[in-house]
Amino acid sequence: MQKILILFSLIIFSIPSYSIEDNFLSVQKEFKSGHYLDALKELEKINSSEPQQIAMKDYWYGLCYSKLQQFDKAAIAYKSALKNKGQFEDLYYELGQALYATNDMEQARKSFALSAKKNNYKTETSYYYIGHISQILEEHKTAKEYYQRVLD
């Protein structure tokens, strides 16, 4: 009986327990080192059907593509992260940046608005972008309103 308990204990304690974050440690390491292509390769190794992990993977894809200035791919990845209910503080802001870079001004403005209102992330900077985009779209009253919010 003692041998069975010892064997059972060895089996239980030898099974690694992974959190979502553990799967992304190598991605984070490569990203922080500025090795964005290597981070993308690490992302390809992560296989999961869990929506939370899919959202995190898409979010990291977006961050890497943004750093590589592949903003069209970044926008697709961020939208997928949102579709999978990704809960990242800067997700709407990063999506706004990617959309702005691809000249999708209406959608970029909506993303910056959500960043400021829903996530309260970089509120003043988001308002600035909303004002700037509104100015580009020749919506001067809206532009003035958001520029004023930056100053208040």
C-alpha positions as CSV (number, residue, x, y, z in Angstrom):
1,M,0.0,0.0,0.0
2,Q,2.9,2.4,0.9
3,K,4.4,1.7,-2.5
4,I,1.2,2.7,-4.3
5,L,1.0,5.9,-2.3
6,I,4.6,6.8,-3.1
7,L,4.0,5.9,-6.8
8,F,0.8,8.0,-6.9
9,S,2.6,10.9,-5.3
10,L,5.5,10.8,-7.8
11,I,3.0,10.8,-10.7
12,I,1.0,13.7,-9.3
13,F,4.0,15.8,-8.5
14,S,5.8,15.1,-11.7
15,I,3.0,16.4,-13.9
16,P,3.8,20.0,-14.7
17,S,1.1,22.5,-14.0
18,Y,1.0,25.3,-16.4
19,S,-0.8,28.6,-16.1
20,I,-1.7,30.7,-19.1
21,E,1.2,33.0,-18.4
22,D,3.7,30.1,-18.3
23,N,3.0,29.4,-22.0
24,F,3.9,33.0,-22.9
25,L,7.1,33.4,-20.9
26,S,9.3,32.8,-23.9
27,V,7.2,35.1,-26.0
28,Q,7.5,37.9,-23.4
29,K,11.2,37.3,-23.1
30,E,11.8,37.6,-26.8
31,F,9.5,40.6,-27.1
32,K,11.2,42.4,-24.3
33,S,14.5,41.8,-25.9
34,G,13.3,43.3,-29.2
35,H,13.3,40.0,-31.0
36,Y,9.8,40.3,-32.4
37,L,10.3,37.7,-35.2
38,D,11.5,35.2,-32.6
39,A,8.5,36.0,-30.4
40,L,6.2,35.3,-33.4
41,K,8.0,31.9,-33.7
42,E,7.3,31.2,-30.0
43,L,3.7,32.1,-30.5
44,E,3.4,29.5,-33.3
45,K,4.4,26.8,-30.8
46,I,1.4,27.6,-28.5
47,N,-1.6,25.4,-29.3
48,S,-4.8,25.8,-27.3
49,S,-8.5,25.8,-27.9
50,E,-9.1,27.8,-24.7
51,P,-10.6,31.2,-25.7
52,Q,-8.6,33.0,-23.0
53,Q,-5.3,31.6,-24.4
54,I,-6.4,32.3,-28.0
55,A,-7.1,35.9,-27.0
56,M,-3.7,36.2,-25.3
57,K,-2.0,34.7,-28.3
58,D,-3.8,37.1,-30.7
59,Y,-2.9,40.0,-28.5
60,W,0.8,39.1,-28.5
61,Y,0.6,38.6,-32.3
62,G,-0.8,42.1,-32.5
63,L,2.0,43.6,-30.3
64,C,4.7,41.9,-32.4
65,Y,3.2,42.9,-35.7
66,S,2.9,46.5,-34.4
67,K,6.5,46.6,-33.5
68,L,7.4,45.2,-36.9
69,Q,5.2,47.9,-38.5
70,Q,2.9,45.4,-40.1
71,F,-0.2,47.2,-38.9
72,D,-2.7,45.5,-41.1
73,K,-1.8,42.1,-39.5
74,A,-1.7,43.8,-36.1
75,A,-5.2,45.1,-36.5
76,I,-6.5,41.6,-37.5
77,A,-4.8,40.1,-34.5
78,Y,-6.2,42.7,-32.1
79,K,-9.7,42.3,-33.5
80,S,-9.4,38.5,-33.0
81,A,-8.3,39.0,-29.4
82,L,-11.4,41.1,-28.9
83,K,-13.6,38.5,-30.5
84,N,-12.2,36.0,-28.1
85,K,-13.1,38.3,-25.2
86,G,-9.5,39.4,-24.5
87,Q,-9.3,41.6,-21.4
88,F,-6.2,43.6,-21.8
89,E,-6.0,47.2,-20.6
90,D,-4.4,48.6,-23.7
91,L,-6.1,46.4,-26.3
92,Y,-8.4,49.1,-27.7
93,Y,-5.6,51.6,-27.7
94,E,-3.3,49.3,-29.6
95,L,-6.0,48.5,-32.0
96,G,-6.6,52.2,-32.5
97,Q,-2.9,52.7,-33.2
98,A,-2.9,49.9,-35.8
99,L,-6.1,51.2,-37.5
100,Y,-4.7,54.7,-37.5
101,A,-1.5,53.5,-39.2
102,T,-3.6,51.8,-41.9
103,N,-5.7,54.9,-42.4
104,D,-8.9,53.4,-41.1
105,M,-9.7,56.6,-39.4
106,E,-13.4,56.0,-38.4
107,Q,-12.6,52.6,-36.7
108,A,-9.4,54.0,-35.2
109,R,-11.4,56.9,-33.6
110,K,-13.9,54.3,-32.2
111,S,-11.1,52.3,-30.7
112,F,-9.5,55.3,-29.1
113,A,-12.9,56.3,-27.6
114,L,-13.3,52.8,-26.2
115,S,-9.8,52.9,-24.8
116,A,-10.5,56.1,-23.0
117,K,-14.1,55.4,-21.9
118,K,-14.2,51.7,-21.3
119,N,-10.7,50.9,-20.2
120,N,-9.6,54.4,-18.9
121,Y,-6.3,53.7,-20.7
122,K,-4.2,56.6,-21.8
123,T,-7.3,58.8,-21.7
124,E,-5.6,62.1,-22.7
125,T,-3.6,60.5,-25.5
126,S,-6.8,58.8,-26.8
127,Y,-8.6,62.1,-26.7
128,Y,-5.8,63.7,-28.6
129,Y,-6.1,61.0,-31.3
130,I,-9.8,61.4,-31.5
131,G,-9.4,65.1,-31.9
132,H,-6.7,64.7,-34.5
133,I,-8.7,62.1,-36.5
134,S,-11.7,64.3,-36.3
135,Q,-9.7,67.2,-37.7
136,I,-8.4,65.0,-40.6
137,L,-12.1,64.0,-41.3
138,E,-12.9,67.7,-41.2
139,E,-15.2,67.4,-38.2
140,H,-13.8,70.5,-36.6
141,K,-16.4,70.8,-33.8
142,T,-15.7,67.3,-32.6
143,A,-11.9,67.9,-33.0
144,K,-12.2,71.0,-30.8
145,E,-14.2,69.2,-28.2
146,Y,-11.6,66.4,-27.8
147,Y,-8.6,68.8,-27.9
148,Q,-10.3,70.7,-25.1
149,R,-10.7,67.5,-23.1
150,V,-6.9,67.0,-23.4
151,L,-6.3,70.5,-21.9
152,D,-8.9,70.1,-19.1
